[in-house]
Amino acid sequence: MGEFLVIAIILGVYFLPTIIGSSKNNIGAIFALNLLLGWTFIGWVIAFVWALTKD
C-alpha cells in the first residue's frame, strides 16, 4: 500500500503542469510537452510556466 502512495505522489508531481493547466485552451500541447519532456527538469519547468500563463 505504501508503494502505491509513493507512486501516486510522484505521478502527481510529475503531471502537476497538466493538472494546473487543465482549464486552458491548449491543454493537449501542455500534456504532450509534460509527457515527452517532463522527465528533464527544463521541460517540466517550461510546461509548468506555460500552464501558469494566461490564455
mmCIF file of the N, C-alpha and C atoms, coordinates in Angstrom:
data_MODEL
# 
_entry.id   MODEL 
# 
loop_
_atom_site.group_PDB 
_atom_site.id 
_atom_site.type_symbol 
_atom_site.label_atom_id 
_atom_site.label_alt_id 
_atom_site.label_comp_id 
_atom_site.label_asym_id 
_atom_site.label_entity_id 
_atom_site.label_seq_id 
_atom_site.pdbx_PDB_ins_code 
_atom_site.Cartn_x 
_atom_site.Cartn_y 
_atom_site.Cartn_z 
_atom_site.occupancy 
_atom_site.B_iso_or_equiv 
_atom_site.pdbx_formal_charge 
_atom_site.auth_seq_id 
_atom_site.auth_comp_id 
_atom_site.auth_asym_id 
_atom_site.auth_atom_id 
_atom_site.pdbx_PDB_model_num 
ATOM 1   N N  . MET A 1 1  ? 0.827  -1.205 0.000   1.00 0.00 ? 1  MET A N  1 
ATOM 2   C CA . MET A 1 1  ? 0.000  0.000  0.000   1.00 0.00 ? 1  MET A CA 1 
ATOM 3   C C  . MET A 1 1  ? 0.863  1.258  0.000   1.00 0.00 ? 1  MET A C  1 
ATOM 4   N N  . GLY A 1 2  ? 1.966  1.220  0.723   1.00 0.00 ? 2  GLY A N  1 
ATOM 5   C CA . GLY A 1 2  ? 2.851  2.388  0.793   1.00 0.00 ? 2  GLY A CA 1 
ATOM 6   C C  . GLY A 1 2  ? 3.494  2.702  -0.540  1.00 0.00 ? 2  GLY A C  1 
ATOM 7   N N  . GLU A 1 3  ? 3.824  1.645  -1.298  1.00 0.00 ? 3  GLU A N  1 
ATOM 8   C CA . GLU A 1 3  ? 4.446  1.865  -2.606  1.00 0.00 ? 3  GLU A CA 1 
ATOM 9   C C  . GLU A 1 3  ? 3.488  2.561  -3.562  1.00 0.00 ? 3  GLU A C  1 
ATOM 10  N N  . PHE A 1 4  ? 2.208  2.187  -3.468  1.00 0.00 ? 4  PHE A N  1 
ATOM 11  C CA . PHE A 1 4  ? 1.204  2.823  -4.321  1.00 0.00 ? 4  PHE A CA 1 
ATOM 12  C C  . PHE A 1 4  ? 1.092  4.307  -4.014  1.00 0.00 ? 4  PHE A C  1 
ATOM 13  N N  . LEU A 1 5  ? 1.138  4.665  -2.757  1.00 0.00 ? 5  LEU A N  1 
ATOM 14  C CA . LEU A 1 5  ? 1.054  6.066  -2.350  1.00 0.00 ? 5  LEU A CA 1 
ATOM 15  C C  . LEU A 1 5  ? 2.249  6.857  -2.866  1.00 0.00 ? 5  LEU A C  1 
ATOM 16  N N  . VAL A 1 6  ? 3.426  6.276  -2.768  1.00 0.00 ? 6  VAL A N  1 
ATOM 17  C CA . VAL A 1 6  ? 4.630  6.942  -3.263  1.00 0.00 ? 6  VAL A CA 1 
ATOM 18  C C  . VAL A 1 6  ? 4.551  7.148  -4.773  1.00 0.00 ? 6  VAL A C  1 
ATOM 19  N N  . ILE A 1 7  ? 4.110  6.134  -5.502  1.00 0.00 ? 7  ILE A N  1 
ATOM 20  C CA . ILE A 1 7  ? 3.982  6.248  -6.958  1.00 0.00 ? 7  ILE A CA 1 
ATOM 21  C C  . ILE A 1 7  ? 2.931  7.294  -7.323  1.00 0.00 ? 7  ILE A C  1 
ATOM 22  N N  . ALA A 1 8  ? 1.817  7.333  -6.593  1.00 0.00 ? 8  ALA A N  1 
ATOM 23  C CA . ALA A 1 8  ? 0.772  8.321  -6.865  1.00 0.00 ? 8  ALA A CA 1 
ATOM 24  C C  . ALA A 1 8  ? 1.281  9.731  -6.625  1.00 0.00 ? 8  ALA A C  1 
ATOM 25  N N  . ILE A 1 9  ? 2.057  9.929  -5.582  1.00 0.00 ? 9  ILE A N  1 
ATOM 26  C CA . ILE A 1 9  ? 2.607  11.263 -5.294  1.00 0.00 ? 9  ILE A CA 1 
ATOM 27  C C  . ILE A 1 9  ? 3.605  11.673 -6.365  1.00 0.00 ? 9  ILE A C  1 
ATOM 28  N N  . ILE A 1 10 ? 4.460  10.749 -6.781  1.00 0.00 ? 10 ILE A N  1 
ATOM 29  C CA . ILE A 1 10 ? 5.445  11.054 -7.821  1.00 0.00 ? 10 ILE A CA 1 
ATOM 30  C C  . ILE A 1 10 ? 4.754  11.414 -9.134  1.00 0.00 ? 10 ILE A C  1 
ATOM 31  N N  . LEU A 1 11 ? 3.735  10.651 -9.516  1.00 0.00 ? 11 LEU A N  1 
ATOM 32  C CA . LEU A 1 11 ? 2.997  10.957 -10.749 1.00 0.00 ? 11 LEU A CA 1 
ATOM 33  C C  . LEU A 1 11 ? 2.235  12.272 -10.633 1.00 0.00 ? 11 LEU A C  1 
ATOM 34  N N  . GLY A 1 12 ? 1.711  12.556 -9.454  1.00 0.00 ? 12 GLY A N  1 
ATOM 35  C CA . GLY A 1 12 ? 1.019  13.827 -9.246  1.00 0.00 ? 12 GLY A CA 1 
ATOM 36  C C  . GLY A 1 12 ? 1.939  15.015 -9.416  1.00 0.00 ? 12 GLY A C  1 
ATOM 37  N N  . VAL A 1 13 ? 3.145  14.914 -8.885  1.00 0.00 ? 13 VAL A N  1 
ATOM 38  C CA . VAL A 1 13 ? 4.120  15.997 -9.032  1.00 0.00 ? 13 VAL A CA 1 
ATOM 39  C C  . VAL A 1 13 ? 4.593  16.085 -10.479 1.00 0.00 ? 13 VAL A C  1 
ATOM 40  N N  . TYR A 1 14 ? 4.809  14.937 -11.107 1.00 0.00 ? 14 TYR A N  1 
ATOM 41  C CA . TYR A 1 14 ? 5.269  14.915 -12.491 1.00 0.00 ? 14 TYR A CA 1 
ATOM 42  C C  . TYR A 1 14 ? 4.256  15.585 -13.414 1.00 0.00 ? 14 TYR A C  1 
ATOM 43  N N  . PHE A 1 15 ? 2.961  15.298 -13.223 1.00 0.00 ? 15 PHE A N  1 
ATOM 44  C CA . PHE A 1 15 ? 1.928  15.850 -14.081 1.00 0.00 ? 15 PHE A CA 1 
ATOM 45  C C  . PHE A 1 15 ? 1.279  17.108 -13.496 1.00 0.00 ? 15 PHE A C  1 
ATOM 46  N N  . LEU A 1 16 ? 1.931  17.746 -12.549 1.00 0.00 ? 16 LEU A N  1 
ATOM 47  C CA . LEU A 1 16 ? 1.399  18.979 -11.963 1.00 0.00 ? 16 LEU A CA 1 
ATOM 48  C C  . LEU A 1 16 ? 1.125  20.068 -13.004 1.00 0.00 ? 16 LEU A C  1 
ATOM 49  N N  . PRO A 1 17 ? 2.015  20.305 -13.991 1.00 0.00 ? 17 PRO A N  1 
ATOM 50  C CA . PRO A 1 17 ? 1.691  21.303 -15.020 1.00 0.00 ? 17 PRO A CA 1 
ATOM 51  C C  . PRO A 1 17 ? 0.404  20.967 -15.786 1.00 0.00 ? 17 PRO A C  1 
ATOM 52  N N  . THR A 1 18 ? 0.192  19.703 -16.084 1.00 0.00 ? 18 THR A N  1 
ATOM 53  C CA . THR A 1 18 ? -1.020 19.283 -16.789 1.00 0.00 ? 18 THR A CA 1 
ATOM 54  C C  . THR A 1 18 ? -2.247 19.501 -15.919 1.00 0.00 ? 18 THR A C  1 
ATOM 55  N N  . ILE A 1 19 ? -2.137 19.181 -14.644 1.00 0.00 ? 19 ILE A N  1 
ATOM 56  C CA . ILE A 1 19 ? -3.259 19.361 -13.720 1.00 0.00 ? 19 ILE A CA 1 
ATOM 57  C C  . ILE A 1 19 ? -3.591 20.835 -13.566 1.00 0.00 ? 19 ILE A C  1 
ATOM 58  N N  . ILE A 1 20 ? -2.581 21.669 -13.406 1.00 0.00 ? 20 ILE A N  1 
ATOM 59  C CA . ILE A 1 20 ? -2.810 23.111 -13.238 1.00 0.00 ? 20 ILE A CA 1 
ATOM 60  C C  . ILE A 1 20 ? -3.385 23.719 -14.511 1.00 0.00 ? 20 ILE A C  1 
ATOM 61  N N  . GLY A 1 21 ? -2.885 23.308 -15.661 1.00 0.00 ? 21 GLY A N  1 
ATOM 62  C CA . GLY A 1 21 ? -3.326 23.885 -16.928 1.00 0.00 ? 21 GLY A CA 1 
ATOM 63  C C  . GLY A 1 21 ? -4.533 23.217 -17.541 1.00 0.00 ? 21 GLY A C  1 
ATOM 64  N N  . SER A 1 22 ? -5.254 22.430 -16.790 1.00 0.00 ? 22 SER A N  1 
ATOM 65  C CA . SER A 1 22 ? -6.364 21.658 -17.359 1.00 0.00 ? 22 SER A CA 1 
ATOM 66  C C  . SER A 1 22 ? -7.507 22.524 -17.866 1.00 0.00 ? 22 SER A C  1 
ATOM 67  N N  . SER A 1 23 ? -7.588 23.778 -17.436 1.00 0.00 ? 23 SER A N  1 
ATOM 68  C CA . SER A 1 23 ? -8.671 24.649 -17.901 1.00 0.00 ? 23 SER A CA 1 
ATOM 69  C C  . SER A 1 23 ? -8.241 25.524 -19.082 1.00 0.00 ? 23 SER A C  1 
ATOM 70  N N  . LYS A 1 24 ? -7.023 25.352 -19.568 1.00 0.00 ? 24 LYS A N  1 
ATOM 71  C CA . LYS A 1 24 ? -6.540 26.178 -20.675 1.00 0.00 ? 24 LYS A CA 1 
ATOM 72  C C  . LYS A 1 24 ? -6.986 25.606 -22.018 1.00 0.00 ? 24 LYS A C  1 
ATOM 73  N N  . ASN A 1 25 ? -6.943 26.446 -23.031 1.00 0.00 ? 25 ASN A N  1 
ATOM 74  C CA . ASN A 1 25 ? -7.344 26.035 -24.376 1.00 0.00 ? 25 ASN A CA 1 
ATOM 75  C C  . ASN A 1 25 ? -6.370 25.034 -24.992 1.00 0.00 ? 25 ASN A C  1 
ATOM 76  N N  . ASN A 1 26 ? -5.091 25.142 -24.653 1.00 0.00 ? 26 ASN A N  1 
ATOM 77  C CA . ASN A 1 26 ? -4.069 24.297 -25.269 1.00 0.00 ? 26 ASN A CA 1 
ATOM 78  C C  . ASN A 1 26 ? -3.570 23.220 -24.299 1.00 0.00 ? 26 ASN A C  1 
ATOM 79  N N  . ILE A 1 27 ? -4.483 22.592 -23.591 1.00 0.00 ? 27 ILE A N  1 
ATOM 80  C CA . ILE A 1 27 ? -4.114 21.561 -22.617 1.00 0.00 ? 27 ILE A CA 1 
ATOM 81  C C  . ILE A 1 27 ? -3.450 20.367 -23.286 1.00 0.00 ? 27 ILE A C  1 
ATOM 82  N N  . GLY A 1 28 ? -3.838 20.061 -24.514 1.00 0.00 ? 28 GLY A N  1 
ATOM 83  C CA . GLY A 1 28 ? -3.224 18.934 -25.213 1.00 0.00 ? 28 GLY A CA 1 
ATOM 84  C C  . GLY A 1 28 ? -1.740 19.145 -25.454 1.00 0.00 ? 28 GLY A C  1 
ATOM 85  N N  . ALA A 1 29 ? -1.372 20.357 -25.816 1.00 0.00 ? 29 ALA A N  1 
ATOM 86  C CA . ALA A 1 29 ? 0.043  20.658 -26.051 1.00 0.00 ? 29 ALA A CA 1 
ATOM 87  C C  . ALA A 1 29 ? 0.821  20.660 -24.734 1.00 0.00 ? 29 ALA A C  1 
ATOM 88  N N  . ILE A 1 30 ? 0.223  21.178 -23.684 1.00 0.00 ? 30 ILE A N  1 
ATOM 89  C CA . ILE A 1 30 ? 0.884  21.161 -22.375 1.00 0.00 ? 30 ILE A CA 1 
ATOM 90  C C  . ILE A 1 30 ? 1.075  19.724 -21.910 1.00 0.00 ? 30 ILE A C  1 
ATOM 91  N N  . PHE A 1 31 ? 0.050  18.888 -22.102 1.00 0.00 ? 31 PHE A N  1 
ATOM 92  C CA . PHE A 1 31 ? 0.157  17.478 -21.721 1.00 0.00 ? 31 PHE A CA 1 
ATOM 93  C C  . PHE A 1 31 ? 1.247  16.776 -22.524 1.00 0.00 ? 31 PHE A C  1 
ATOM 94  N N  . ALA A 1 32 ? 1.305  17.026 -23.833 1.00 0.00 ? 32 ALA A N  1 
ATOM 95  C CA . ALA A 1 32 ? 2.313  16.380 -24.670 1.00 0.00 ? 32 ALA A CA 1 
ATOM 96  C C  . ALA A 1 32 ? 3.723  16.801 -24.253 1.00 0.00 ? 32 ALA A C  1 
ATOM 97  N N  . LEU A 1 33 ? 3.912  18.089 -24.005 1.00 0.00 ? 33 LEU A N  1 
ATOM 98  C CA . LEU A 1 33 ? 5.215  18.570 -23.554 1.00 0.00 ? 33 LEU A CA 1 
ATOM 99  C C  . LEU A 1 33 ? 5.570  17.957 -22.211 1.00 0.00 ? 33 LEU A C  1 
ATOM 100 N N  . ASN A 1 34 ? 4.602  17.933 -21.305 1.00 0.00 ? 34 ASN A N  1 
ATOM 101 C CA . ASN A 1 34 ? 4.826  17.366 -19.982 1.00 0.00 ? 34 ASN A CA 1 
ATOM 102 C C  . ASN A 1 34 ? 5.139  15.873 -20.061 1.00 0.00 ? 34 ASN A C  1 
ATOM 103 N N  . LEU A 1 35 ? 4.432  15.160 -20.910 1.00 0.00 ? 35 LEU A N  1 
ATOM 104 C CA . LEU A 1 35 ? 4.637  13.717 -21.035 1.00 0.00 ? 35 LEU A CA 1 
ATOM 105 C C  . LEU A 1 35 ? 5.983  13.388 -21.670 1.00 0.00 ? 35 LEU A C  1 
ATOM 106 N N  . LEU A 1 36 ? 6.322  14.106 -22.748 1.00 0.00 ? 36 LEU A N  1 
ATOM 107 C CA . LEU A 1 36 ? 7.518  13.764 -23.507 1.00 0.00 ? 36 LEU A CA 1 
ATOM 108 C C  . LEU A 1 36 ? 8.797  14.377 -22.954 1.00 0.00 ? 36 LEU A C  1 
ATOM 109 N N  . LEU A 1 37 ? 8.730  15.591 -22.406 1.00 0.00 ? 37 LEU A N  1 
ATOM 110 C CA . LEU A 1 37 ? 9.941  16.259 -21.931 1.00 0.00 ? 37 LEU A CA 1 
ATOM 111 C C  . LEU A 1 37 ? 9.910  16.574 -20.443 1.00 0.00 ? 37 LEU A C  1 
ATOM 112 N N  . GLY A 1 38 ? 8.868  16.144 -19.761 1.00 0.00 ? 38 GLY A N  1 
ATOM 113 C CA . GLY A 1 38 ? 8.769  16.433 -18.334 1.00 0.00 ? 38 GLY A CA 1 
ATOM 114 C C  . GLY A 1 38 ? 9.829  15.730 -17.513 1.00 0.00 ? 38 GLY A C  1 
ATOM 115 N N  . TRP A 1 39 ? 10.413 14.656 -18.020 1.00 0.00 ? 39 TRP A N  1 
ATOM 116 C CA . TRP A 1 39 ? 11.455 13.947 -17.288 1.00 0.00 ? 39 TRP A CA 1 
ATOM 117 C C  . TRP A 1 39 ? 12.717 14.782 -17.183 1.00 0.00 ? 39 TRP A C  1 
ATOM 118 N N  . THR A 1 40 ? 12.901 15.743 -18.110 1.00 0.00 ? 40 THR A N  1 
ATOM 119 C CA . THR A 1 40 ? 14.005 16.684 -17.967 1.00 0.00 ? 40 THR A CA 1 
ATOM 120 C C  . THR A 1 40 ? 13.488 17.838 -17.131 1.00 0.00 ? 40 THR A C  1 
ATOM 121 N N  . PHE A 1 41 ? 14.302 18.367 -16.294 1.00 0.00 ? 41 PHE A N  1 
ATOM 122 C CA . PHE A 1 41 ? 13.855 19.451 -15.416 1.00 0.00 ? 41 PHE A CA 1 
ATOM 123 C C  . PHE A 1 41 ? 13.429 20.664 -16.226 1.00 0.00 ? 41 PHE A C  1 
ATOM 124 N N  . ILE A 1 42 ? 14.156 20.976 -17.280 1.00 0.00 ? 42 ILE A N  1 
ATOM 125 C CA . ILE A 1 42 ? 13.832 22.149 -18.095 1.00 0.00 ? 42 ILE A CA 1 
ATOM 126 C C  . ILE A 1 42 ? 12.491 21.965 -18.795 1.00 0.00 ? 42 ILE A C  1 
ATOM 127 N N  . GLY A 1 43 ? 12.229 20.785 -19.327 1.00 0.00 ? 43 GLY A N  1 
ATOM 128 C CA . GLY A 1 43 ? 10.937 20.523 -19.962 1.00 0.00 ? 43 GLY A CA 1 
ATOM 129 C C  . GLY A 1 43 ? 9.791  20.642 -18.975 1.00 0.00 ? 43 GLY A C  1 
ATOM 130 N N  . TRP A 1 44 ? 9.999  20.159 -17.755 1.00 0.00 ? 44 TRP A N  1 
ATOM 131 C CA . TRP A 1 44 ? 8.968  20.254 -16.716 1.00 0.00 ? 44 TRP A CA 1 
ATOM 132 C C  . TRP A 1 44 ? 8.710  21.710 -16.353 1.00 0.00 ? 44 TRP A C  1 
ATOM 133 N N  . VAL A 1 45 ? 9.773  22.501 -16.215 1.00 0.00 ? 45 VAL A N  1 
ATOM 134 C CA . VAL A 1 45 ? 9.626  23.916 -15.859 1.00 0.00 ? 45 VAL A CA 1 
ATOM 135 C C  . VAL A 1 45 ? 8.920  24.676 -16.969 1.00 0.00 ? 45 VAL A C  1 
ATOM 136 N N  . ILE A 1 46 ? 9.250  24.390 -18.227 1.00 0.00 ? 46 ILE A N  1 
ATOM 137 C CA . ILE A 1 46 ? 8.583  25.062 -19.348 1.00 0.00 ? 46 ILE A CA 1 
ATOM 138 C C  . ILE A 1 46 ? 7.098  24.731 -19.344 1.00 0.00 ? 46 ILE A C  1 
ATOM 139 N N  . ALA A 1 47 ? 6.748  23.477 -19.145 1.00 0.00 ? 47 ALA A N  1 
ATOM 140 C CA . ALA A 1 47 ? 5.327  23.086 -19.084 1.00 0.00 ? 47 ALA A CA 1 
ATOM 141 C C  . ALA A 1 47 ? 4.635  23.748 -17.902 1.00 0.00 ? 47 ALA A C  1 
ATOM 142 N N  . PHE A 1 48 ? 5.325  23.853 -16.779 1.00 0.00 ? 48 PHE A N  1 
ATOM 143 C CA . PHE A 1 48 ? 4.748  24.475 -15.582 1.00 0.00 ? 48 PHE A CA 1 
ATOM 144 C C  . PHE A 1 48 ? 4.485  25.963 -15.801 1.00 0.00 ? 48 PHE A C  1 
ATOM 145 N N  . VAL A 1 49 ? 5.456  26.657 -16.379 1.00 0.00 ? 49 VAL A N  1 
ATOM 146 C CA . VAL A 1 49 ? 5.284  28.096 -16.659 1.00 0.00 ? 49 VAL A CA 1 
ATOM 147 C C  . VAL A 1 49 ? 4.184  28.300 -17.687 1.00 0.00 ? 49 VAL A C  1 
ATOM 148 N N  . TRP A 1 50 ? 4.126  27.459 -18.702 1.00 0.00 ? 50 TRP A N  1 
ATOM 149 C CA . TRP A 1 50 ? 3.093  27.549 -19.725 1.00 0.00 ? 50 TRP A CA 1 
ATOM 150 C C  . TRP A 1 50 ? 1.723  27.345 -19.113 1.00 0.00 ? 50 TRP A C  1 
ATOM 151 N N  . ALA A 1 51 ? 1.614  26.428 -18.160 1.00 0.00 ? 51 ALA A N  1 
ATOM 152 C CA . ALA A 1 51 ? 0.334  26.167 -17.509 1.00 0.00 ? 51 ALA A CA 1 
ATOM 153 C C  . ALA A 1 51 ? -0.094 27.351 -16.637 1.00 0.00 ? 51 ALA A C  1 
ATOM 154 N N  . LEU A 1 52 ? 0.855  28.110 -16.124 1.00 0.00 ? 52 LEU A N  1 
ATOM 155 C CA . LEU A 1 52 ? 0.529  29.239 -15.253 1.00 0.00 ? 52 LEU A CA 1 
ATOM 156 C C  . LEU A 1 52 ? 0.234  30.539 -16.010 1.00 0.00 ? 52 LEU A C  1 
ATOM 157 N N  . THR A 1 53 ? 0.619  30.621 -17.271 1.00 0.00 ? 53 THR A N  1 
ATOM 158 C CA . THR A 1 53 ? 0.375  31.846 -18.027 1.00 0.00 ? 53 THR A CA 1 
ATOM 159 C C  . THR A 1 53 ? -1.080 31.958 -18.439 1.00 0.00 ? 53 THR A C  1 
ATOM 160 N N  . LYS A 1 54 ? -1.484 33.174 -18.724 1.00 0.00 ? 54 LYS A N  1 
ATOM 161 C CA . LYS A 1 54 ? -2.864 33.410 -19.172 1.00 0.00 ? 54 LYS A CA 1 
ATOM 162 C C  . LYS A 1 54 ? -2.999 33.037 -20.642 1.00 0.00 ? 54 LYS A C  1 
ATOM 163 N N  . ASP A 1 55 ? -4.224 32.702 -21.040 1.00 0.00 ? 55 ASP A N  1 
ATOM 164 C CA . ASP A 1 55 ? -4.502 32.378 -22.440 1.00 0.00 ? 55 ASP A CA 1 
ATOM 165 C C  . ASP A 1 55 ? -4.424 33.612 -23.296 1.00 0.00 ? 55 ASP A C  1 
# 
